[in-house]
Amino acid sequence: MRSGRRVSAALRHAGLEVDLLDADAHLLPALAQRPCDAVFVALHGASGEDGSLRSVLELAGIPYVGSTSTASRLAWDKPAAKALVATAGIATPEWVALPHSTYRELGAGAVLDLVLSRLGLPLMLKPAQGGSALGAVKVGTLQELPEAMISAFAYADTVLIEQFINGAELAISVIDGPDGTTALPAVEIVAQSGVFDYAARYTPGMTEYFTPARLDDRTAARAAEAALTVHRTLGLAGLSRTDAIVADSGAVYFLEVNVSPGMTDTSMLPMSVAAAGLDLGTVLADLLRAAAVPRDIVRTQD
C-alpha cells in the first residue's frame, strides 16, 4: 500500500490523473466501469510478481507497465532465473534447488551431507519463490542447517541453497526509457547483521544504504552491464531490480531479480532514480505513456 501511495503521488505530481485501486474483487468491475490508459502494478509478493495479476490484465486487454506474465513467472522462480542467466555468461553462486518431497523421501541427513560436500559453508537458504527475503537464512555451521531448512520450507515447497558470497550487496535498477534501456546507479546495502534479511529490510536503523554504491568505475560498469544482461535475458520490460554481490575479488554474482520493485520512501529503486538526477514521477509517467493506449485517464494499481 505504501508503494501504491508513493507511485500515485509521484504520478499526480507529473500531471496525470490517477485512481488508486487494490487487487481485490472490486478491481475488474472498477476498471470496466472507468476504462484507463494503463495500469501501474505496485503490488509486491506473489500476486504482483508471479505473473498471475498480469495474466488477468492481459485477459481483460488492459495495458500495464512492466514485464509480461510469462517473463514475470520466470523471474519469480529463482532457480529457473539463475539457470537462464548463467547461460548468458553471468556468474551466480553455486546452488541446488531441493523440493520438500525429495528432501524427505531421500532422507534429510543424506541429502544435506551431499549439499555440504559440494557447496561447503557458509550457505544462504531461501524459498525458491518468494520476496522480501521471507524465509531467507544464512547458515554458518552444520548444526544450523536442519532448522534453517525447516524455516525455508515454511514459505515454499522448494528451497534454494546457495554458496554464501562475501562482498558488497547491490541493488541495480533497470529502466526502459525514451532513450533505451538504462541501468541506474547501484545501491550498496550494508546490513548490521551481515545479511539483508526481512528484519534488516524493514527494521529502521538495521541497514545503511549508499547510492551510488562505493565501487570503482570499472566494477560499477560491470555490475550495471550484468543487470542489463539479466533484464534482457529474462525478457523483462519496463523496470526491474537486480540483486547482486560484488565479491572481494571484484567478480559480480547475480542473486535474483524483482519485476515489481518497492516504491516507498526507503525503497531502492527510488534511491537510484534520485541518484541519477531524475524525477520519479517523470520516470513512471514515461513508462505509463509507453504502455498506454490513447485514452484520457491513467490510473495506478496497488
N, C-alpha and C positions, 0 to 999 in steps of 0.2 A: 504493500500500500504506500509506503514511503517513496519507493521508486516511481510509482504511478503519479503521486502528487508532485514529485520533483519534475518529471517529464512534462506534466500538464502545465506547471508554472513556467517552465522554460519555453514551451511552445506558445503559450499565450503572450509571453514577453516578445516572442518573434513575430507576433501579429496574427497568429492562427486562431480559429475558433475551435475549441476543444470540449469534448464530453469525456468525463472520466467514468468508466464502467468496470464492474467486477466480472470475473469469469464464473457466472452462475446461471441459473435458469432464466434470468431476465435478459441475458446478453443478446441472444439471437433475435428475440422479439424487438428489442430496442434498436438493433442495427437494421432490422427490416422496416421499422416504423420511420426511422430517420436515417436514410442511407448516407454513408460517409465517403470521403475521398479515399481514406486509407486508415488502417489501424496500426498503432504502435504497441507492440506486445511488451509490457513491462512486468510480466509475471515470471517469477523465478521458481525453481524446483521442477518437478516432473511435468506438470501441465504446460508450463511456459517454455520448457526446453526440450522435451522428448518428442516434439512434433505433433502431439495429439491435438492441441488447440489450433495449431496451424493447419492441420488436416481439415478441421471443421470449417475454418475460414476459407480454405480452398474449395470445399464442397459448396459453400454459400456464395462463392465468386467474389469474396471481399478482399481487396488488395491489402497487404500488410508489409511492414518493414522487416527485413531480415531474411534469414535462411529459410529455404523450403522445408516442408515437413520431413522429406526424405533426408536432406542434409542434417537437419536437427537431430533426427533419430541416430544417425551415425555418430555425430559429435557427442551425444548424450551417453553412448556406450563407450566407456573409457578404453577397454581392451581393443575394440574394433578401431577406434580412432587412432590409438597408439600404433597398431599394426599397419594401418594405411599410411600414416605419417612417416613411419620408419622406411617404407618403400620409396619415399621421396628424398631419402638421404638425411633426414633429421634425426639426431640422436635422441633416444628416450631411455630412461633407466630400465635395466633388465627386469623382466617381470613374468608373472604367471597369474592366470585367472582361474580360480577354483570355485566351481559350483558347490553348493552345500551338499547336494546328493553325492558327488564324487568324494568330497571330504569325509562324509560319514561312512559311505559304503566301503571305501578302500582302507579305512582306519586312519583316524586323525594323526596318531603318533607316527605312523609310517610315512604319511604324506608330508608332514611337517619336517621330518628328517630329510626327505629329498629336497624340500624347499631350502632348508638351511645349507645343505651341501652344495647347492647350485648358486644361491643368491647371497649366502652369508648374512652377517649382521653389520649394522642395523638395517631394519626394514621399515617400509611405510605400507600400512594396510588401509584400504579404503573400499567402500562399496563400488562395484563395477559401474553402477548407475546411481547418480545422486549429485547433490550440490551442497554448497555452504560448508563443506568439509564434515558433514554429519557422518559419524561412524569412522572417521579417519583417525588412525592411531599410529604413533611411532613406536617401534619395538626395538629395544636395545639389548635385551637378554632373552635366552631360551625360555626362562620361566614366565616372561610376559606374553609369549606368543599365543598360547591357547586362549587366554582370556581376551586378547585383542581380536582373535578370530571370532569369538562369540559376539563381541561388541559390533564388529563389522557386519556379521551375518544378520544382526538385528535390523539392518537397514536395507539389505538386498540379498537375493538368493545366491549371488556370485560375488566373491571378494577378489579384488585386485591386490596382489602382493608385489611390491616393487623394492628394488635396492634403494636405500636412502642415500641421496647425494648431498654432501655438504657443499654449501655455497650460497650465493645471493639469490633469493627468491624474487622472481619478477612477475608482473602482470603487464602484458603488452597488448594494448587495444589496437584494433584494425578497423578502419572506416572506409567504406566505398563512397567517395565523394565526387563532386563535379569534375575534379581533376584526376580521377582514377582511384585506385586502392592505395591507402596510405597507412603505415604503422605510426602511431602516435608515440610520444616519449614514454619510455617504460617507467613503471612504478616499482621501486625496490621496497620489499616488505621485510621488516625486522621485527619478529615476534619475540617477546621477552622469554617465552618458554622454549624457543628454538624451533617450534612447529606452528605453522599457520593453520591451526585447527578451528573448530567452531567457536570456542571460548576466545581465542586470540582475535578472531574476526569481529566479534560482536560485543566484547567487553571493553569499555573505554579505558585507555591507558595501557592496554596489554600489547599493543603493536604500534610501531613507528613506521611512517611511510616517507620515502624520499622520491620526489619527482622533479626532474628526471633522475633515474637511477644513477648511483655513483659508479659508473663504468667508464673505461676509456673509450674513445671514439670507435675503435675497431671492434671491440666487444659489443658495444651498443648497436653497431651496424649489423653484426652477426645475429644478435637477438631479434632485431627488427625484421631481418630477412627470414629468420626461422618462423616468426609469427605470420608473415605474409605467405610463406610456403604452406603453413598449416591451413590458413584461410582458403587458399586456392585448391589445395589437395583434397580437402573435405567438401569442396563445392559450396562454401559458405558465402553469404551475401549480406550486404547492409552494414553489419557491425559484428565483431566478435572480440573476445578477450582470451588470449593465450596465456596460460600459466607455465612458467619455465624456471629452471635453475641454471645459473651460471656457476659451474664448478670452480674450485680453486685453480684448476688447470686452464681455465678460460673457456672450456667447452660448454656449449649451450644444450641443455636437455629439455625436451618437451615433456610436460606432465599431463595437461588436459586443456580443453578449450570450452568456452562458455558462449552460447549463442544469444543469451539474454542477460548481459552483464548488469550488475547493480547500478542504480542511478541515483542513489541517495547522496546527501551532502558529504558522506565519508566513503563513498564508493570510488573504485579505482579508475573506471573509465572517465568520469567527470574530472578527476585529478589530471589525467593525461590530456584531456581536451583543454583544460586551463593552461597546462604547461606548454602546449603547442601555440598558445596565444589565440585560441579560438573561442567563440561563444557557443555554449552548449545548445541554446535554443536554435541558433542558426544551423548548427550541425544536424540536429534532429529534424528541423524543418526541411532541410535539403534531402534527408533520407525519405521523409514522407512524400515530398513532391516527386521524387524519383519513383516511388511505389504507386502513387495515386493515379486514379482515373479522373478525368475532368469533371469535378463536382464543386459544390460551394462550401462543403463542410469538411473539416478534418477533426477526427476525434481520436483519443488515445484509449488503449486497452490496458487495464491494470489487472 
